[in-house]
Amino acid sequence: MSELNRGHLLTEMAHPASQALDQLPTDALVDLFCQEDLEPQRAVQRAAPQLAEAIEAIAGRLRQGGRLFYLGAGTSGRLGVLDAAECPPTFCSPPELVQGVLAGGAPALLRSSEGMEDREERGVADLRERGFSAADALVGIAAGGTTPYVLGALRHGQALGALTIALACVPADQAPMPGAIDIRLVTGPELLTGSTRLKAGTATKMALNILSTGVMVRLGKVFGNRMVDVSVSNTKLEDRALRILADLAAVERSRGRALLAESGGSVKCALLMAASGLEAAAAAAALERHGPSLRATLEALNLKLQAPGG
């Protein structure tokens, strides 16, 4: 293993406020963490312009048939896998549309395999195994910005002509990363020195939440603030779907269940059926023709939902 000194990175520095962490009373320890955990929100706010740029660029790729890949090692990679896994139930997106690529694969979700992150060629190989191409978008996540697994994948994406986005928690001058868009969530030293599952992990999770939700909004999977492409796959989500129908189209629950059954569980299609009186097949065809945005379809058909703001 080659020698590497990462002591200059903010994420590796010792925090002056936690030098006596092991001596603090528990209530003081918790209070210190609560105060310090305000910093991830500030870090994400400072990166707002880059996040907005990334959302527009990713959505553009996905509209043209591309896919979004999150790639990382350790905590960074696990957070990417988590965000990708939440997209199908929340937005009814196909599982291949947003994918999480983790160094070490599925076993690394439960058992640490941090040694895999040192292999630059492995990041490239993992993308190739998934058919990654110039049409796709790649978000390479590395808290300290130096992970060879991530850097190799980003360079590969650049060479292909794919959209490459670097996401790290240190300033660019400390750890330059290849990428068309450079997102820096500068959270500073961790209270537990070097443990980037803390502030850096929190900021990363916040940023990924914004990225995936923003992209899905731009793709027409949201109406107002409702997830109208939610997958009705359990009783909780069925209840949410029925409440969306009631709130946006003034549909009673019994009628809502019937509309969901007729539409094959598509909330968006059921809403259009309620607004238009169309049968399920005709409503689905209209969404395909004018959408997949429900709002665009309603405007094209000169329709409005019954609820205020519809």
N, C-alpha and C positions, 0 to 999 in steps of 0.2 A: 504494500500500500504506500503510495507516494505521500511525502510530507506536505501538509497544507495548514497554514496558519490563518485562521479566520477571525482572529481576535479584533481586527479593525472594524468588523461588521457591527452595526447597532444591535442586531439581534443576538450577538454573542457577548456584548458588554455587560458588566455588572451594574445593577441599579443601585444608586446610592441610598435610596429610601428603604431598601430591604436588606441591608448589610447584617442586621440582627434578626432576620426573619425567624430563625429557629428559637429565638428568645422571646418573641412577642407573645403576650397573652392572646388567646384565640380570638376574642372579640376585636382586638386591635389588628390582628392578622387579617381578619375578614374585612374590616373597614379599609385597610390598606388596599386590598384587592378591589373592593368596590370603587374606590377613588381612582385607581389606576385603570380600571376597565372602562372609564369614560374616554380614554385615548383612542381606542379603535374607531369610535364614531367620528372623532375629529379627523383621523387619518383617512377614513373613507370619504368624508366631506371634501377634504383637500384634493382627492383624486376624482371628484365628480366630472370634470371635463373629459378626462380620459375614459371613464366609465361610459359616458354618453356616446363618445366616439366609437367605443367598442360595440355598444348595443346596435348602433346604426349599421356598422360594418358587418357584424355577425348576421343580423337580420337580412341584409342584402345577400349574403352568401346562401342563407337557408331558403330564401325566396327562389333562388335559382337552382334548388335541388341539392345544395351542399349540406354538410352536417357540422355539428359543433363538438369538439373534443376538448375535455379538460384532462391535463396530464400532469402528474406530479409523483413525488415519493413521500412516504411517511404521512404525517398529518396533512400536508398540502394535498397529496394525492387522494387521501381518504375523504377530505372535504369535497374534492371534485367529484368523486364517485357518489357521495351523498346527494349533491345538488343534481347530478344527472339522473339519479334514481327517482327523485321527486318529480321530475317533469312529466312522465307518462300519467300518473294518477291526477296530477294537478291540471294538466293542459291537454290530456288525451293525445299526447304526441307519441309517435312510434318510438319504441325503445332505442332504435338505431339513430334517431335524430340528434340526441344529446348523449354523448358517451363519456364515461369516466375511465381514464387509463391510469392504473396504479402500478408503480414499480413493484414487481413481485407477484402481480396478479391478485386474484380473489383471496388466496391464503393470507396475503398481507393486510387484509381488512381486519383480521382477528389476531394475527400474530406478527410481531415486528419482523420485517426483513429489510432493515435500513441499509444493509450492505449493497442491495441492488441499485441504490441511487448513484453509486460511483461508476456505473457502467454506461457511458455515453451511447454506445452502440445499441444498448438494450432499448432505450427510448425510441430509436429509429425502428428497430425490429418490431416493437409492440404496435407502432403506427402502421407499419407495412402489413402486419397480420390482420388489421382491421380495414385494409383497403383505403387508407388515408390518401387523398388526392388533392390536386390543385383547387378543386371546387370547394374544399372544406375550410373550416376555421379551427385554429388550435389556440387554446389558452394554456400556456406553460406556467405552472404554479410552483414557486420556490421561495419560501420565506426569506432565506438568506441570499437568494439570487445566484448561487454558485453550484447548484446541483447538476452534475454532469448528465444524468438521465434526462433532465429537462432541457438543458442547453443543447444537447445533441438533437433532441426532437424538434426544437425551435429552428435550428439550422437546417434540418431536413425539410421542414415545412417551408421555410424561405426559399430553398433551392427548387422546390416544386412549384412555387408561385401561389401557395395557399395563404390565407390570412393568418398571420402569426401575431399573438398578443402575449406579452410577458407580464406576469403579475408577481411582485415581490414586496417585501416589507423593509427593505433597506433603500437608501438613495441610489440613484443610477450611477453616481460616481464611485460608490463603494463596490458595486457589482454590476457592471454593464451586462445586459442580456440582449440577444437578437430578437427582434420583433418589430412589426410595423407600428404597433401601439404599445406603449410602455406604461403600465399601471403600477404606481408605487404607493403602498399603504404603509407609511413610515410611522410605526407605533413605538419605536424606541426600545431600550433594554427591557427585558422581562424581569419580573420580581424574582422568579426562580431562574437564575442566569442560564441563558441558552434554550430555555423551554418554550419553543415557538408554538406549542399547542395552546399557549395562553393568549396574550394580546394579539400576536400575529395571526393565530388561528381564528380568533374572534373576528378580526378585521377581514380576513380572507373569506370567512363564511358570509359576512355581511355583503361583501363585494360580489360574491357569486350569486347570492340571493337577488341582488339588483340586476346583475347581468342577465340571468335566465328569465326573471320576471319581465324585465324591460324588453328583451327579445321577443318573448311570447306576446306581450302587448302589441308590439310592432307587427307581429304576424297575424293579428286579428283574433287571438284566442281569449281576449278579454273584452267585455262590454261594460262600460262604466268602470266599476271596481269589482265586477263579478267574474268568476272563472267559468265562463259559459261553455268551455270545452272540457269541464271536469269529467273524469271517468266515473260513471255511476256503478261502482264495483262492490260497494258494501252498504249497510244500512245508514251509516253516518253520511256517506256521500249522496245516497238517495235522498235523505232528508235535506241536505244542502241544495240539491237540484230542485226539489219541490219548493223550497223557500225562494230560490231564484225565480222560478216560474211564477210564484205568487207575488213576489215583490215587483218584478219587471213587467209582467203581463196580466196581473190580477187573476191568476188561474187558481181555482180551488184545488186542494190536494188530490181529491179523487180524479178530477179532470187532468191534473198534472201527471198522475201515474199513468193514465191512459195515453197521454201524449208521449211520455217517455217510452212506453211499450211500443207504440206505433213507430216512433223514430229510432228504435233500436238503442235507446239509452242516450241519444244525442240531445243535450240540453239546448244547444244552439238551434238545432233543427226543430225541437219542440217549441221554442220561443217563436220562431218564424211561422210555424203552423198556427200558433195561437194568434199571432198578429195578422195573418193573411187568410186563414181558412183553407190553406192548401193542404193536400194530402202529403204524407211523408215523402214519397218519391219526388213529387214536384218541388217540395221545399228543399230537399237535399240537392236537387238539380239547380235550383236558384242559387243556393249557397256556393255550389261549385262554379257556377257561371259568373257570379258577381263578387264572390268572396275570396277566401273563406271568411272574411270579416262580416259579422252579423250586421253591424252598422252600415257598411257599404251596401249590403244586400237590401236592407230596409229602405235606404235612400233611393236605390235604383228602382225599387218597386213602389216608391212613394207611400211607404207605410211607416207607422210608428207603433211602438209598444204602448200599452194602456197606462202604465205607471208613469209618474212625473219623471221627466228626464229621459224617457224612452224614445 
